[in-house]
């Protein structure tokens, strides 16, 4: 695995969602490449800090628009709403 390939898989690796066929190669590469090890470590820190940030409230204008939706539309699943 190259550094570029590992970078392309970074999100899945840190989210622990990396496909089995890539995990062994990624772990081997990380054991051999200090730069990629540092990248993964930094990315994990960024994800952890981001998770701790307060979630902003939706803008009042958005809430007002959502309140105006007919209940038949508001209760649809995201894929059923159309474009």
Secondary structure by P-SEA (a helix, b strand, c coil): ccaaaaaaaaaaaaaccccccaaaaaaaaaaccaaaaaaaaaaaaaaaaaaacccccccaaaaaaaaaccccccccccccccc
